[in-house]
Amino acid sequence: MVVMWQRSVVLMADPNPVAKALGAAYLVIPFVVAWALVREVTFGARTERMARILDAEGGLPVDELPRTPGGRIVRAAADAEFEKYKLAAEAAPDDWRSWFRLSCAYDASGDRTRARRAMRDAIALFRRDAVRPGKPARG
């Protein structure tokens, strides 16, 4: 960070407009990186919190999927198991637990993009439930 700030000052002192633009970028990049880091750590902490609650309730999905000799989940088995969690999430769209389990199923099927999206939905529902008036916060 210190080197970036130092380089930023040097570049912004240069009369060349391209150097000035690079210097300004050097000032902004640490803030973008810090924002992304905080966002990822928060995502992980919230996910872990929900996993602990599901574990205490006995609601974590059990990983009994067959694996290849290299340790990877057999995709066909994960895809077949996925349908169960998809139907559960469709049946209870306001339940963060079903979205958490759906996220795990997406991950097992190898679709990380949808897994993260489903987990973000689970986090939003979890946070909504935690602050809903008249309802005690869980976790």
PyMOL CGO cylinders between C-alpha atoms (Angstrom):
from pymol import cmd
from pymol.cgo import CYLINDER

trace = [
    CYLINDER, 0.00, 0.00, 0.00, 2.77, 2.40, 0.93, 0.3, 1, 1, 1, 1, 1, 1,
    CYLINDER, 2.77, 2.40, 0.93, 4.55, 1.77, -2.36, 0.3, 1, 1, 1, 1, 1, 1,
    CYLINDER, 4.55, 1.77, -2.36, 1.30, 2.32, -4.29, 0.3, 1, 1, 1, 1, 1, 1,
    CYLINDER, 1.30, 2.32, -4.29, 0.70, 5.62, -2.50, 0.3, 1, 1, 1, 1, 1, 1,
    CYLINDER, 0.70, 5.62, -2.50, 4.29, 6.69, -3.13, 0.3, 1, 1, 1, 1, 1, 1,
    CYLINDER, 4.29, 6.69, -3.13, 4.08, 5.78, -6.82, 0.3, 1, 1, 1, 1, 1, 1,
    CYLINDER, 4.08, 5.78, -6.82, 0.75, 7.56, -7.06, 0.3, 1, 1, 1, 1, 1, 1,
    CYLINDER, 0.75, 7.56, -7.06, 2.25, 10.80, -5.76, 0.3, 1, 1, 1, 1, 1, 1,
    CYLINDER, 2.25, 10.80, -5.76, 5.21, 10.50, -8.16, 0.3, 1, 1, 1, 1, 1, 1,
    CYLINDER, 5.21, 10.50, -8.16, 2.95, 9.80, -11.16, 0.3, 1, 1, 1, 1, 1, 1,
    CYLINDER, 2.95, 9.80, -11.16, 0.49, 12.57, -10.35, 0.3, 1, 1, 1, 1, 1, 1,
    CYLINDER, 0.49, 12.57, -10.35, 3.38, 15.07, -10.14, 0.3, 1, 1, 1, 1, 1, 1,
    CYLINDER, 3.38, 15.07, -10.14, 4.40, 14.18, -13.70, 0.3, 1, 1, 1, 1, 1, 1,
    CYLINDER, 4.40, 14.18, -13.70, 3.16, 16.66, -16.36, 0.3, 1, 1, 1, 1, 1, 1,
    CYLINDER, 3.16, 16.66, -16.36, 2.10, 13.83, -18.69, 0.3, 1, 1, 1, 1, 1, 1,
    CYLINDER, 2.10, 13.83, -18.69, -1.73, 13.35, -18.52, 0.3, 1, 1, 1, 1, 1, 1,
    CYLINDER, -1.73, 13.35, -18.52, -1.38, 9.58, -18.92, 0.3, 1, 1, 1, 1, 1, 1,
    CYLINDER, -1.38, 9.58, -18.92, 0.96, 9.47, -15.91, 0.3, 1, 1, 1, 1, 1, 1,
    CYLINDER, 0.96, 9.47, -15.91, -1.52, 11.58, -13.93, 0.3, 1, 1, 1, 1, 1, 1,
    CYLINDER, -1.52, 11.58, -13.93, -4.32, 9.15, -14.83, 0.3, 1, 1, 1, 1, 1, 1,
    CYLINDER, -4.32, 9.15, -14.83, -2.20, 6.18, -13.73, 0.3, 1, 1, 1, 1, 1, 1,
    CYLINDER, -2.20, 6.18, -13.73, -1.40, 8.01, -10.50, 0.3, 1, 1, 1, 1, 1, 1,
    CYLINDER, -1.40, 8.01, -10.50, -5.10, 8.58, -9.84, 0.3, 1, 1, 1, 1, 1, 1,
    CYLINDER, -5.10, 8.58, -9.84, -5.77, 4.91, -10.53, 0.3, 1, 1, 1, 1, 1, 1,
    CYLINDER, -5.77, 4.91, -10.53, -3.09, 3.98, -8.00, 0.3, 1, 1, 1, 1, 1, 1,
    CYLINDER, -3.09, 3.98, -8.00, -5.02, 6.03, -5.45, 0.3, 1, 1, 1, 1, 1, 1,
    CYLINDER, -5.02, 6.03, -5.45, -8.33, 4.30, -6.20, 0.3, 1, 1, 1, 1, 1, 1,
    CYLINDER, -8.33, 4.30, -6.20, -7.15, 0.68, -6.49, 0.3, 1, 1, 1, 1, 1, 1,
    CYLINDER, -7.15, 0.68, -6.49, -6.48, 0.15, -2.75, 0.3, 1, 1, 1, 1, 1, 1,
    CYLINDER, -6.48, 0.15, -2.75, -10.01, 1.26, -1.92, 0.3, 1, 1, 1, 1, 1, 1,
    CYLINDER, -10.01, 1.26, -1.92, -11.50, -1.11, -4.49, 0.3, 1, 1, 1, 1, 1, 1,
    CYLINDER, -11.50, -1.11, -4.49, -9.38, -3.97, -3.18, 0.3, 1, 1, 1, 1, 1, 1,
    CYLINDER, -9.38, -3.97, -3.18, -10.34, -3.18, 0.44, 0.3, 1, 1, 1, 1, 1, 1,
    CYLINDER, -10.34, -3.18, 0.44, -14.03, -3.10, -0.51, 0.3, 1, 1, 1, 1, 1, 1,
    CYLINDER, -14.03, -3.10, -0.51, -13.77, -6.46, -2.29, 0.3, 1, 1, 1, 1, 1, 1,
    CYLINDER, -13.77, -6.46, -2.29, -11.88, -7.98, 0.63, 0.3, 1, 1, 1, 1, 1, 1,
    CYLINDER, -11.88, -7.98, 0.63, -14.43, -6.79, 3.18, 0.3, 1, 1, 1, 1, 1, 1,
    CYLINDER, -14.43, -6.79, 3.18, -17.26, -8.05, 1.00, 0.3, 1, 1, 1, 1, 1, 1,
    CYLINDER, -17.26, -8.05, 1.00, -15.71, -11.52, 0.67, 0.3, 1, 1, 1, 1, 1, 1,
    CYLINDER, -15.71, -11.52, 0.67, -14.90, -11.81, 4.37, 0.3, 1, 1, 1, 1, 1, 1,
    CYLINDER, -14.90, -11.81, 4.37, -18.43, -10.72, 5.27, 0.3, 1, 1, 1, 1, 1, 1,
    CYLINDER, -18.43, -10.72, 5.27, -19.88, -13.24, 2.80, 0.3, 1, 1, 1, 1, 1, 1,
    CYLINDER, -19.88, -13.24, 2.80, -17.80, -16.01, 4.36, 0.3, 1, 1, 1, 1, 1, 1,
    CYLINDER, -17.80, -16.01, 4.36, -18.69, -15.02, 7.92, 0.3, 1, 1, 1, 1, 1, 1,
    CYLINDER, -18.69, -15.02, 7.92, -22.41, -14.94, 7.19, 0.3, 1, 1, 1, 1, 1, 1,
    CYLINDER, -22.41, -14.94, 7.19, -22.22, -18.25, 5.36, 0.3, 1, 1, 1, 1, 1, 1,
    CYLINDER, -22.22, -18.25, 5.36, -20.39, -19.81, 8.30, 0.3, 1, 1, 1, 1, 1, 1,
    CYLINDER, -20.39, -19.81, 8.30, -22.97, -18.42, 10.72, 0.3, 1, 1, 1, 1, 1, 1,
    CYLINDER, -22.97, -18.42, 10.72, -25.83, -19.95, 8.75, 0.3, 1, 1, 1, 1, 1, 1,
    CYLINDER, -25.83, -19.95, 8.75, -23.96, -23.27, 8.45, 0.3, 1, 1, 1, 1, 1, 1,
    CYLINDER, -23.96, -23.27, 8.45, -23.54, -23.41, 12.25, 0.3, 1, 1, 1, 1, 1, 1,
    CYLINDER, -23.54, -23.41, 12.25, -27.27, -22.83, 12.72, 0.3, 1, 1, 1, 1, 1, 1,
    CYLINDER, -27.27, -22.83, 12.72, -28.18, -25.50, 10.16, 0.3, 1, 1, 1, 1, 1, 1,
    CYLINDER, -28.18, -25.50, 10.16, -25.69, -27.90, 11.75, 0.3, 1, 1, 1, 1, 1, 1,
    CYLINDER, -25.69, -27.90, 11.75, -27.22, -27.34, 15.19, 0.3, 1, 1, 1, 1, 1, 1,
    CYLINDER, -27.22, -27.34, 15.19, -30.68, -27.97, 13.71, 0.3, 1, 1, 1, 1, 1, 1,
    CYLINDER, -30.68, -27.97, 13.71, -29.48, -31.06, 11.85, 0.3, 1, 1, 1, 1, 1, 1,
    CYLINDER, -29.48, -31.06, 11.85, -30.34, -29.42, 8.53, 0.3, 1, 1, 1, 1, 1, 1,
    CYLINDER, -30.34, -29.42, 8.53, -27.00, -29.39, 6.73, 0.3, 1, 1, 1, 1, 1, 1,
    CYLINDER, -27.00, -29.39, 6.73, -27.03, -31.43, 3.53, 0.3, 1, 1, 1, 1, 1, 1,
    CYLINDER, -27.03, -31.43, 3.53, -25.20, -34.72, 3.97, 0.3, 1, 1, 1, 1, 1, 1,
    CYLINDER, -25.20, -34.72, 3.97, -22.37, -35.24, 1.50, 0.3, 1, 1, 1, 1, 1, 1,
    CYLINDER, -22.37, -35.24, 1.50, -22.78, -38.85, 0.45, 0.3, 1, 1, 1, 1, 1, 1,
    CYLINDER, -22.78, -38.85, 0.45, -22.16, -38.28, -3.24, 0.3, 1, 1, 1, 1, 1, 1,
    CYLINDER, -22.16, -38.28, -3.24, -19.83, -40.70, -5.01, 0.3, 1, 1, 1, 1, 1, 1,
    CYLINDER, -19.83, -40.70, -5.01, -16.38, -39.39, -5.87, 0.3, 1, 1, 1, 1, 1, 1,
    CYLINDER, -16.38, -39.39, -5.87, -13.81, -40.06, -8.54, 0.3, 1, 1, 1, 1, 1, 1,
    CYLINDER, -13.81, -40.06, -8.54, -10.45, -41.57, -7.54, 0.3, 1, 1, 1, 1, 1, 1,
    CYLINDER, -10.45, -41.57, -7.54, -9.11, -37.99, -7.56, 0.3, 1, 1, 1, 1, 1, 1,
    CYLINDER, -9.11, -37.99, -7.56, -11.69, -36.92, -4.98, 0.3, 1, 1, 1, 1, 1, 1,
    CYLINDER, -11.69, -36.92, -4.98, -14.02, -34.93, -7.22, 0.3, 1, 1, 1, 1, 1, 1,
    CYLINDER, -14.02, -34.93, -7.22, -17.76, -35.38, -6.94, 0.3, 1, 1, 1, 1, 1, 1,
    CYLINDER, -17.76, -35.38, -6.94, -19.28, -37.45, -9.77, 0.3, 1, 1, 1, 1, 1, 1,
    CYLINDER, -19.28, -37.45, -9.77, -21.15, -34.82, -11.74, 0.3, 1, 1, 1, 1, 1, 1,
    CYLINDER, -21.15, -34.82, -11.74, -24.06, -37.03, -12.81, 0.3, 1, 1, 1, 1, 1, 1,
    CYLINDER, -24.06, -37.03, -12.81, -24.79, -37.99, -9.20, 0.3, 1, 1, 1, 1, 1, 1,
    CYLINDER, -24.79, -37.99, -9.20, -24.60, -34.35, -8.10, 0.3, 1, 1, 1, 1, 1, 1,
    CYLINDER, -24.60, -34.35, -8.10, -26.95, -33.30, -10.90, 0.3, 1, 1, 1, 1, 1, 1,
    CYLINDER, -26.95, -33.30, -10.90, -29.46, -35.98, -9.87, 0.3, 1, 1, 1, 1, 1, 1,
    CYLINDER, -29.46, -35.98, -9.87, -29.29, -34.90, -6.21, 0.3, 1, 1, 1, 1, 1, 1,
    CYLINDER, -29.29, -34.90, -6.21, -29.59, -31.24, -7.26, 0.3, 1, 1, 1, 1, 1, 1,
    CYLINDER, -29.59, -31.24, -7.26, -33.23, -31.63, -8.35, 0.3, 1, 1, 1, 1, 1, 1,
    CYLINDER, -33.23, -31.63, -8.35, -34.28, -32.46, -4.78, 0.3, 1, 1, 1, 1, 1, 1,
    CYLINDER, -34.28, -32.46, -4.78, -32.83, -29.21, -3.46, 0.3, 1, 1, 1, 1, 1, 1,
    CYLINDER, -32.83, -29.21, -3.46, -34.18, -27.18, -6.37, 0.3, 1, 1, 1, 1, 1, 1,
    CYLINDER, -34.18, -27.18, -6.37, -37.71, -28.41, -5.70, 0.3, 1, 1, 1, 1, 1, 1,
    CYLINDER, -37.71, -28.41, -5.70, -37.33, -27.67, -1.98, 0.3, 1, 1, 1, 1, 1, 1,
    CYLINDER, -37.33, -27.67, -1.98, -36.23, -24.09, -2.72, 0.3, 1, 1, 1, 1, 1, 1,
    CYLINDER, -36.23, -24.09, -2.72, -39.13, -23.61, -5.13, 0.3, 1, 1, 1, 1, 1, 1,
    CYLINDER, -39.13, -23.61, -5.13, -41.56, -24.95, -2.52, 0.3, 1, 1, 1, 1, 1, 1,
    CYLINDER, -41.56, -24.95, -2.52, -40.21, -22.62, 0.21, 0.3, 1, 1, 1, 1, 1, 1,
    CYLINDER, -40.21, -22.62, 0.21, -38.84, -19.53, -1.58, 0.3, 1, 1, 1, 1, 1, 1,
    CYLINDER, -38.84, -19.53, -1.58, -38.77, -17.46, 1.63, 0.3, 1, 1, 1, 1, 1, 1,
    CYLINDER, -38.77, -17.46, 1.63, -36.77, -20.00, 3.66, 0.3, 1, 1, 1, 1, 1, 1,
    CYLINDER, -36.77, -20.00, 3.66, -33.06, -19.22, 3.83, 0.3, 1, 1, 1, 1, 1, 1,
    CYLINDER, -33.06, -19.22, 3.83, -32.35, -22.84, 4.75, 0.3, 1, 1, 1, 1, 1, 1,
    CYLINDER, -32.35, -22.84, 4.75, -33.65, -24.15, 1.43, 0.3, 1, 1, 1, 1, 1, 1,
    CYLINDER, -33.65, -24.15, 1.43, -31.56, -21.58, -0.47, 0.3, 1, 1, 1, 1, 1, 1,
    CYLINDER, -31.56, -21.58, -0.47, -28.47, -22.51, 1.57, 0.3, 1, 1, 1, 1, 1, 1,
    CYLINDER, -28.47, -22.51, 1.57, -28.93, -26.17, 0.69, 0.3, 1, 1, 1, 1, 1, 1,
    CYLINDER, -28.93, -26.17, 0.69, -29.60, -25.25, -2.97, 0.3, 1, 1, 1, 1, 1, 1,
    CYLINDER, -29.60, -25.25, -2.97, -26.34, -23.32, -2.96, 0.3, 1, 1, 1, 1, 1, 1,
    CYLINDER, -26.34, -23.32, -2.96, -24.51, -26.42, -1.71, 0.3, 1, 1, 1, 1, 1, 1,
    CYLINDER, -24.51, -26.42, -1.71, -26.17, -28.47, -4.47, 0.3, 1, 1, 1, 1, 1, 1,
    CYLINDER, -26.17, -28.47, -4.47, -25.10, -25.95, -7.13, 0.3, 1, 1, 1, 1, 1, 1,
    CYLINDER, -25.10, -25.95, -7.13, -21.56, -26.10, -5.79, 0.3, 1, 1, 1, 1, 1, 1,
    CYLINDER, -21.56, -26.10, -5.79, -21.54, -29.90, -5.85, 0.3, 1, 1, 1, 1, 1, 1,
    CYLINDER, -21.54, -29.90, -5.85, -22.76, -29.78, -9.46, 0.3, 1, 1, 1, 1, 1, 1,
    CYLINDER, -22.76, -29.78, -9.46, -19.86, -27.51, -10.35, 0.3, 1, 1, 1, 1, 1, 1,
    CYLINDER, -19.86, -27.51, -10.35, -21.86, -24.32, -10.93, 0.3, 1, 1, 1, 1, 1, 1,
    CYLINDER, -21.86, -24.32, -10.93, -20.05, -21.88, -8.65, 0.3, 1, 1, 1, 1, 1, 1,
    CYLINDER, -20.05, -21.88, -8.65, -21.69, -18.78, -10.12, 0.3, 1, 1, 1, 1, 1, 1,
    CYLINDER, -21.69, -18.78, -10.12, -25.20, -19.99, -9.30, 0.3, 1, 1, 1, 1, 1, 1,
    CYLINDER, -25.20, -19.99, -9.30, -23.98, -21.37, -5.96, 0.3, 1, 1, 1, 1, 1, 1,
    CYLINDER, -23.98, -21.37, -5.96, -22.81, -17.91, -4.90, 0.3, 1, 1, 1, 1, 1, 1,
    CYLINDER, -22.81, -17.91, -4.90, -26.01, -16.30, -6.19, 0.3, 1, 1, 1, 1, 1, 1,
    CYLINDER, -26.01, -16.30, -6.19, -28.15, -18.79, -4.23, 0.3, 1, 1, 1, 1, 1, 1,
    CYLINDER, -28.15, -18.79, -4.23, -26.02, -18.21, -1.13, 0.3, 1, 1, 1, 1, 1, 1,
    CYLINDER, -26.02, -18.21, -1.13, -26.45, -14.43, -1.49, 0.3, 1, 1, 1, 1, 1, 1,
    CYLINDER, -26.45, -14.43, -1.49, -30.22, -15.04, -1.66, 0.3, 1, 1, 1, 1, 1, 1,
    CYLINDER, -30.22, -15.04, -1.66, -29.97, -17.20, 1.48, 0.3, 1, 1, 1, 1, 1, 1,
    CYLINDER, -29.97, -17.20, 1.48, -28.00, -14.46, 3.26, 0.3, 1, 1, 1, 1, 1, 1,
    CYLINDER, -28.00, -14.46, 3.26, -30.57, -11.82, 2.30, 0.3, 1, 1, 1, 1, 1, 1,
    CYLINDER, -30.57, -11.82, 2.30, -33.41, -13.99, 3.62, 0.3, 1, 1, 1, 1, 1, 1,
    CYLINDER, -33.41, -13.99, 3.62, -31.45, -14.81, 6.77, 0.3, 1, 1, 1, 1, 1, 1,
    CYLINDER, -31.45, -14.81, 6.77, -30.77, -11.13, 7.45, 0.3, 1, 1, 1, 1, 1, 1,
    CYLINDER, -30.77, -11.13, 7.45, -34.39, -10.26, 6.77, 0.3, 1, 1, 1, 1, 1, 1,
    CYLINDER, -34.39, -10.26, 6.77, -35.56, -12.92, 9.22, 0.3, 1, 1, 1, 1, 1, 1,
    CYLINDER, -35.56, -12.92, 9.22, -33.07, -11.71, 11.83, 0.3, 1, 1, 1, 1, 1, 1,
    CYLINDER, -33.07, -11.71, 11.83, -34.40, -8.13, 11.80, 0.3, 1, 1, 1, 1, 1, 1,
    CYLINDER, -34.40, -8.13, 11.80, -38.07, -8.79, 11.18, 0.3, 1, 1, 1, 1, 1, 1,
    CYLINDER, -38.07, -8.79, 11.18, -40.14, -7.05, 13.88, 0.3, 1, 1, 1, 1, 1, 1,
    CYLINDER, -40.14, -7.05, 13.88, -41.68, -9.40, 16.39, 0.3, 1, 1, 1, 1, 1, 1,
    CYLINDER, -41.68, -9.40, 16.39, -39.40, -12.22, 15.43, 0.3, 1, 1, 1, 1, 1, 1,
    CYLINDER, -39.40, -12.22, 15.43, -36.33, -13.06, 17.48, 0.3, 1, 1, 1, 1, 1, 1,
    CYLINDER, -36.33, -13.06, 17.48, -32.97, -12.93, 15.74, 0.3, 1, 1, 1, 1, 1, 1,
    CYLINDER, -32.97, -12.93, 15.74, -31.42, -16.34, 15.17, 0.3, 1, 1, 1, 1, 1, 1,
    CYLINDER, -31.42, -16.34, 15.17, -27.76, -17.15, 15.43, 0.3, 1, 1, 1, 1, 1, 1,
]
cmd.load_cgo(trace, "trace")
